[in-house]
Amino acid sequence: ELVEHASYDATFRNTGSVGADDIHVAIPYGRSKTATFDVHDTFAPNADVNEHLHKHLSGGLFAWATNDARCTVKYVHFVDGTSWGDPSL
C-alpha cells in the first residue's frame, strides 16, 4: 500500500467571545483530495494558535507542494459546551 503524507503549519484565531477547545478542519491537498484534522487545543478569544498538522493517508504516490493551502473550518466546540458546525454539511 502506498502512503501519502499531508503536512501543514496552520495559524488559528478564535474571533468569538468564548474559548474553543476542539476544531475540525479540512485542507485540500494534491490535485483533488482533502485531508481532515481534529485539532484539540485551547483557542482563547482573539489570540493566534499555531499548529503543525500532519497525517499519513492511504492512496497513491505523488508529490505536491503549495504555499497557498486553504483551510476550511467544519466544526468548533466551545468551552461553555456549545458548538458550531458548517451549515453546508
C-alpha distance (Angstrom), angle and dihedral (degrees) to the residues before:
residue distance angle dihedral
E1 . . .
L2 3.78 . .
V3 3.79 119.4 .
E4 3.79 130.0 -149.1
H5 3.78 122.5 -158.1
A6 3.81 121.3 -146.2
S7 3.80 112.6 -165.2
Y8 3.81 128.8 173.3
D9 3.78 141.4 164.5
A10 3.80 106.2 -141.3
T11 3.79 133.8 -177.6
F12 3.80 118.3 -152.6
R13 3.80 127.8 -165.9
N14 3.79 122.2 -169.2
T15 3.80 104.5 -144.8
G16 3.81 93.4 -177.7
S17 3.79 127.3 93.4
V18 3.83 95.1 -117.0
G19 3.80 125.7 67.7
A20 3.80 118.9 -110.0
D21 3.80 128.0 -144.9
D22 3.81 105.8 -177.8
I23 3.80 130.6 38.0
H24 3.81 128.2 178.2
V25 3.80 114.5 -156.3
A26 3.79 137.1 178.3
I27 3.80 122.4 -149.3
P28 3.80 123.6 -174.8
Y29 3.79 117.0 -129.0
G30 3.74 134.9 175.1
R31 3.75 116.1 10.2
S32 3.81 99.3 -49.4
K33 3.81 111.8 -5.9
T34 3.80 133.4 105.9
A35 3.81 129.3 -147.3
T36 3.81 116.4 -155.1
F37 3.79 123.9 -153.1
D38 3.80 132.9 -169.1
V39 3.81 105.7 -151.5
H40 3.82 116.8 -162.4
D41 3.80 111.8 -169.2
T42 3.78 140.2 110.6
F43 3.78 111.0 -82.9
A44 3.81 107.1 -171.4
P45 3.80 117.2 -164.2
N46 3.82 114.3 -85.0
A47 3.80 95.6 1.4
D48 3.80 126.4 115.5
V49 3.81 117.7 -123.0
N50 3.81 117.6 -164.9
E51 3.79 117.7 -152.3
H52 3.79 133.8 179.7
L53 3.81 106.1 -142.8
H54 3.79 121.2 -165.8
K55 3.76 136.5 161.6
H56 3.78 137.9 171.8
L57 3.79 110.9 -132.5
S58 3.79 131.6 -169.5
G59 3.75 116.8 -119.4
G60 3.76 142.6 71.3
L61 3.74 131.7 -13.6
F62 3.78 121.2 -107.9
A63 3.78 141.1 120.3
W64 3.79 122.6 -118.3
A65 3.78 126.9 167.9
T66 3.78 130.1 178.1
N67 3.78 138.5 162.3
D68 3.81 91.0 -154.1
A69 3.82 104.4 67.8
R70 3.81 112.1 153.5
C71 3.78 118.1 -145.0
T72 3.82 120.0 -151.0
V73 3.80 118.6 -159.3
K74 3.82 110.0 -138.1
Y75 3.82 102.2 172.9
V76 3.81 139.4 6.3
H77 3.81 128.4 -168.7
F78 3.80 116.0 -159.5
V79 3.81 127.1 -149.3
D80 3.83 91.1 -117.0
G81 3.82 89.6 64.0
T82 3.80 97.4 -102.4
S83 3.79 123.5 118.5
W84 3.77 142.2 -165.0
G85 3.79 127.3 -145.6
D86 3.77 130.3 -169.6
P87 3.83 103.6 -95.4
S88 3.80 91.0 -147.1
L89 3.82 91.3 68.6
